[in-house]
Amino acid sequence: MTTLEVRPGTKEPWEMTKKEYESSPYAKNKSYDVAVETWKDEGRKITPAYGKEPWDMSLPEFTKALNDGLVPPLGKMSGSEIIKDYDRYGRNKAQHRWAIKYALKEGKLTSEKYAEFHEKEYGPLDEFMPEIAEKQPVASEI
């Protein structure tokens, strides 16, 4: 078994972006994608491939990340849903929309952050994802 010498102050592999990992000595032992699955099993907090989660990116940032190999969590989708969204929005925008919907469903993206980062691109939350907008408290109720 090969051991790697890690200098003090350097990042642990699960703290690296995909690009950093692939240019590090760790990549010789295990691909980034395989390593991520191992780290998830170990309960490690993994740094997103580009330092941001997909739903925290603008569409241009997401497109660049996607083209560089980032794949967002898609959740459960049928093949017909995927084809319909690809035809309607194109690959990059469809996958960005899926990442945002996933984050909203999982509570990883608030309605305030959606409005700040994505409303200009995708419209008001009640149009983008009505089932989530209905669950959000009205400002007068707070």
N, C-alpha and C positions, 0 to 999 in steps of 0.2 A: 504494500500500500504506500502510495506517495503522500508525503506530508508537505504542506505548504507553509512557508515562513511568512507570517503576517506581521508587518511593521506596526508598532503602536500608533494609534491615531487613524489607522485606515478603517474603512467601512467593513462591516461584516457582509458576506455575500448577499444576504437577504435585504440589506439596506441599500444595495446598489441598484441603479437603473439597469434596464436590459443592456443598453449600450456599454455601460461601465463593466457589467459582469462579463460580457462577451469579449472584452479586451483585457480581462484579468486572467491570472493563472488558474482560477477556479474553473473556467470554461473548458479546460483541457480534460477535466475529470467528468463533467456532467453538463449537458446542454441547459440553457436557461429555463426552458419550459419544464424539463424533468426536475430541475432543482426547485422551481416554484412549487410543484406538487409536493415534494419532500418537505419543504418549509411549512406549507399549509398543514400537513400531517403533524408536524412538530409544534404547531400553534404559534409560529413566528408571525410578527406583524411585517408584512412584505411591503417594501416601497413600490409604488406603482411604477411601471416601466419608464414613464417620463417624468416622474416626480409629482404627478397629479393623477387623480382618478379620472377616467374618461368623461364622467358627468361634470367635472370641474373644468373641462376644456371648452374653448370655443370650437365651432365647427372647423375653422382652418387648422387649429392646433390638433384637433382630433384626427383630421384627414392626414396631416403629416405623420402623427404617431401611428395611425393605422397602416399607412404606406411603409412605415419603418418596421412593421411587425407586431404592433400592439393589437390584441384582440380583446374587446370588452366582454364582460359577462352578458350573455344573451338571454338567460332565463330559459323557460320552456316555450318553444315556438314550433309550430308545424311548418313543414316544407312549403305549404301553400302560402302561409303568412310571410315567410321569408321572400319568396318569389314576388308576391304582391308588393311588398315594401321596396324591394330592389327595383322593380319596374316603375313604381310611383316616385321614389325619391332618389334613386341611384344608390350604389353600394355604401359610400362614405356617410351620407346623410342618414340612410336607413339604420346603419349600425350605431351612429351617434344617438339617434332617437331611441333605439333599444336600450342603450346604456343609461340614458336619462330616465326612461320609464322604469328600468330596473332599480335605479337609485331612489326614485320617488316611492316605489312600492316597498322597498326595504327600509325606508326612513333615512337613507344616507344623504339625501338631498332635500332640503326644506323648500317650501313654497317661496320663501323670501329669496333664497339662493337661485331657484329656478327663474324667478322674475328678474333678478340681477343679471344672470349669465345667459339665459336662453329664451326669454320671452320675445326679444326682438326677432330671433330666428324662427321660432316655432309658434308664436302667438300666446295669448293668455293661457294660464294653467287650466282653466275650466273648459277650454277648447282642446288643448293638447291631451289632457288626461282627466276628463270629468269626474271619474270615480275617486280620484285623489283630491281634487278641488273640493268636493262635497264633504270630505272628512276634515278639512282645515277649518279651524275656528275663525269666526268673523271677528274683526278687530274690536267691535263693540262688546263681544262676549268675553274678552280677555280682561 
